[in-house]
Amino acid sequence: MKAFSFAAPRFESEVLELLGETWGQSEILAGGTDLVGLMRQMIVAPERVVYLGNVAEYRGIEADSAGVRIGAMSTLDDLADSAALAPYAAVTQAIRGINSMQLQAQGTLGGELCQRPRCWFFRNGHGLLADRGRLVAEGDNRYHAILGNDGPAKFVHPSRVAPALVALGAQVRLAGPTAEDETILPIEYFFRIPRDESERETMLLPSQVLTHLMLPAVDGVASATYEVRQGAGPDYPLAAAAAALRFDGPYVREARIVLGHAAPMPWRSAAAERAMIGLPVTPETVKAAGEAAVAAATPLASNRYKVQLARVSVERALLMAAGLETGGF
Ligand SMILES: Cc1cc2nc3c(=O)[nH]c(=O)nc-3n(C[C@H](O)[C@H](O)[C@H](O)COP(=O)(O)OP(=O)(O)OC[C@H]3O[C@@H](n4cnc5c(N)ncnc54)[C@H](O)[C@@H]3O)c2cc1C
């Protein structure tokens, strides 16, 4: 690990003064479950680490008639245990899927959303885009993207909770670069697919911090997350989907369907959403939505199997959101 200076500010204005203008000058430390490993392996080597744990305003979950506001330093356990979040089933199901007491107790919401990809080319020092995608295209790509992979980014976005938050129409608050700067952004537009090594997987600048997440009031929306996992341990899913549905009687009036671990960002499928509008949730309609979700998939040499898993994830997330049996396990 490269030597670095450590700062533990107490107020947002101090946080912003400590953040650098370019990546490499500083990194934010939340629970540390991802950042510490990245620093030990010298994948990131900041001059300064800015710890957010002493900023009181970044903790806590507040609910009112408009929805729920969550501080970025709230732990995943805080979210899973919160009565305010119980109606947002897609979120709590995704957190429980992490299946690790340690990660849920230590990992924070901000860290979960900003964690870096698990791509083994990136983690082994070949850069986020692994030689403009060449290493992934020619190498072992069994866990890589099947959608949104036409550019150099071929990793899958690692966050488990992000697809649920996109489906539910959450917003994030970003602070910085100066104390006067505040950006409220639909979380859907917070994530992006980087085109070159100067970009990361989110819109966050090195001089900004993600401070809060806002969920709109549930207001009759039913949601669910379904993941296809290799096993029961703390490991990332092979494919996942989150669905948020608003009904008009038995018919779907609004649908937001988001695939996880399928693309370099949480992947909203307009085609799957269109396939559900005006129809009831039945085994036949969800099958059509699942097929629509993966119709444009472009699997790599070793991950064609993920197309089927993504399709099934969409089907089962829809069935679960409607309170129906998935037929799976
Ligand atoms: C062994 C292992 C297994 C794992 N398995 C899973 C799994 O199965 N499923 C899963 O979903 N996750 C898994 N994870 C990832 C884990 O969920 C995340 O590492 C955790 O949620 C990150 O939270 P943290 O607070 O520890 O983040 P940190 O490690 O502190 O930070 C992670 C990244 O986010 C940035 N960051 C953190 N907070 C902010 C903020 N507020 N604003 C801006 N940037 C910020 C940091 O700079 C850093 O780049 C695993 C991690 C490990 C180490």
The ligand as a Gaussian input file, in Angstrom:
#p B3LYP/6-31G(d) Opt

LIG

0 1
 C      -15.069000     -10.169000       0.147000
 C      -16.158000      -9.257000      -0.351000
 C      -17.325000      -9.804000      -0.831000
 C      -18.363000      -8.979000      -1.277000
 N      -19.490000      -9.553000      -1.701000
 C      -20.491000      -8.759000      -2.131000
 C      -21.694000      -9.301000      -2.612000
 O      -21.876000     -10.508000      -2.647000
 N      -22.631000      -8.465000      -3.070000
 C      -22.471000      -7.117000      -3.055000
 O      -23.344000      -6.376000      -3.496000
 N      -21.370000      -6.573000      -2.581000
 C      -20.382000      -7.368000      -2.127000
 N      -19.252000      -6.806000      -1.680000
 C      -19.109000      -5.378000      -1.764000
 C      -19.680000      -4.660000      -0.577000
 O      -21.077000      -4.712000      -0.556000
 C      -19.238000      -3.299000      -0.769000
 O      -17.826000      -3.370000      -0.719000
 C      -19.753000      -2.346000       0.301000
 O      -21.126000      -2.152000       0.195000
 C      -19.051000      -1.052000       0.115000
 O      -19.401000      -0.215000       1.184000
 P      -18.276000       0.457000       2.060000
 O      -19.001000       1.431000       2.915000
 O      -17.435000      -0.553000       2.761000
 O      -17.453000       1.212000       0.932000
 P      -15.920000       1.632000       0.856000
 O      -15.081000       0.445000       0.656000
 O      -15.564000       2.533000       1.971000
 O      -15.986000       2.474000      -0.493000
 C      -16.244000       1.843000      -1.737000
 C      -16.046000       2.865000      -2.852000
 O      -17.069000       3.846000      -2.792000
 C      -16.519000       5.138000      -2.598000
 N      -17.439000       5.819000      -1.680000
 C      -17.909000       5.310000      -0.515000
 N      -18.822000       6.146000       0.019000
 C      -18.914000       7.200000      -0.821000
 C      -19.694000       8.395000      -0.817000
 N      -20.564000       8.656000       0.161000
 N      -19.539000       9.283000      -1.831000
 C      -18.671000       9.007000      -2.829000
 N      -17.919000       7.889000      -2.902000
 C      -18.036000       7.001000      -1.901000
 C      -15.144000       4.924000      -2.041000
 O      -14.281000       5.975000      -2.354000
 C      -14.734000       3.639000      -2.747000
 O      -14.283000       3.884000      -4.055000
 C      -18.199000      -7.579000      -1.248000
 C      -17.018000      -7.023000      -0.750000
 C      -16.009000      -7.841000      -0.313000
 C      -14.749000      -7.222000       0.206000

